[in-house]
């Protein structure tokens, strides 16, 4: 079995959080970039695995199950990431996302600020409890911003003194 650790310069949860910030900046630069959205949500999904890396450790396995089950942002992230990676999320736990679509706005994206005007955007359609908490539809930009804020608050990184 191969024993390599990390992926080039990505070796710690802090490194993966920095990648998440990078992916979010790509979404901010182009709110229609589905490649950046894919990268962001797949990265966000795996932050939990990097924070609690050992699935053989029952406490880590239970914590991941608990967080993915109880935190709406992590449920939606998991559903999006697995749906994106496998083109279809078939696990019974995935009940958050009803679909995705491109929204055609009233204003031209090149002429208006997409964060102040109704411009074209990538939209996630939510269902069930997560639609009650986050709304029936949420833009990728808004959802990614909330997920990034969650991880910046909850990753508990050591002080960078």
C-alpha angles and dihedrals in degrees: 000000000000114000103193115139129212127356113270105296092352103095108130139040087255089058091050090049088054089051088051089054089050092051090048090053088055089053090050091051092051117013090191095057103119090179090060090046090051092049092046097052096041089050092046091050092055096048087081090054091050092047092049101026106165112077089181087067106085093208091056093046091050094046092053091047091048095049095045089048100045106033113075093205091053092045091053092043091051093049093048094045095048093043090050096046096045098027087235130046105218103164112115091235091066104094102129107083123060094179147303132249144170112254117216108216132207093243130059111256094222093052102042136047106258091214094056102034137046099262131152113297145164110257132197116209111215130203138192123003093348091059088054092051100038102021130258092280132024130178117244088239093056094043093047091049091053093046091049091050089050092054094043088056100038107036093083097210121190115260113276095219 
